Amino acid sequence: MMDLRAFLKKLINKFQISFLESLEKIRGYSDLTIKSYDETLNEAFRHIEIFEEKNNIVFNLMPYRIKIASLNPKTISKKLSAIRSFTHYLNDNNFKVILKADESIKIAKTLPKPISHEHILEALEYAEPEDRLIVVMLYTLGLRISELASLRLDDISSEWIRVLGKGNKQRDIPLIASTRELINEFLAHNTPKKFLFEKKGEKLSENSLRYIVNKAFKRVSLKVTPHQLRHSYATVLLNHNARIADVSELLGHSSMATTQIYTKLGSALKQQNYNKAHPLCMEEK
């Protein structure tokens, strides 16, 4: 006869399959994110203690938390978040679960690190034509690397680019004339069929695009990620008095609170500049 834990694990496994399907169909998560959730849940349920208490099923996370205690706090937080999401899904589907040892961990908040306009211009000066276009599109459109990889030719008009972002949400981003000219020059020498950036008929991978960005900035002795160019886009707009609501929409943020971190960055830079410039501050050094 199957014991309670074995029965529950078998039932949980069935729910896990439908949960992962919901992440794709309802939330529009990427294959990579879904794979990460799957791996986390498979790992976690090898260690989570499962038992029944007062007619409730209990997931005691403590054994798993001990197992992952040496990992980076952000990694631990992401793993716990995946378990919480799955638990919510179970409860929503009438499989009532109580979590134990579910306390959140503190993560140090770090401000994004944008690349200065001057450094970007320097990299563009030495970049190859295709590399230059990729850097410029990330910097003037604020795209995520996944969004750039998935950009279709049909999504590009003379003045706008339509982007399919997280959760399958569409947004339109203004396309400045100089970026449009670079696209035209690129298309004059390349014949992609579906996606703007292709290789052998398939869209260029995100890793390939990351490599191109890294290579472009390595020429000027800088280590830069595509996401830093997105940070640069947001920071430049906000520092030049763009409305935070507009920037949030252009970035495809689901909440304006996510965008507000860039206003903190602007304040930090202003404080640094003030400390360097004000004579009283200089006297204190």
HELIX and SHEET records of a PDB file:
HELIX    1   1 LEU A    4  LYS A   25  1                                  22    
HELIX    2   2 ASP A   31  ALA A   44  1                                  14    
HELIX    3   3 MET A   62  LYS A   67  1                                   6    
HELIX    4   4 PRO A   73  ASP A   92  1                                  20    
HELIX    5   5 HIS A  117  TYR A  126  1                                  10    
HELIX    6   6 PRO A  129  LEU A  141  1                                  13    
HELIX    7   7 ILE A  145  ALA A  149  1                                   5    
HELIX    8   8 LEU A  153  ASP A  155  5                                   3    
HELIX    9   9 LYS A  166  ASN A  168  5                                   3    
HELIX   10  10 ALA A  177  HIS A  189  1                                  13    
HELIX   11  11 GLU A  206  LYS A  218  1                                  13    
HELIX   12  12 PRO A  226  ASN A  239  1                                  14    
HELIX   13  13 ILE A  244  LEU A  251  1                                   8    
HELIX   14  14 MET A  256  ALA A  277  1                                  22    
HELIX   15  15 PRO A  279  GLU A  284  1                                   6    
SHEET    1   A 3 GLU A  49  GLU A  53  0                                        
SHEET    2   A 3 ASN A  56  ASN A  60 -1                                        
SHEET    3   A 3 VAL A  97  LYS A 100  1                                        
SHEET    1   B 2 TRP A 160  LEU A 164  0                                        
SHEET    2   B 2 GLN A 170  PRO A 174 -1                                        
SHEET    1   C 2 GLU A 198  LYS A 199  0                                        
SHEET    2   C 2 GLU A 202  LYS A 203 -1                                        
END                                                                             
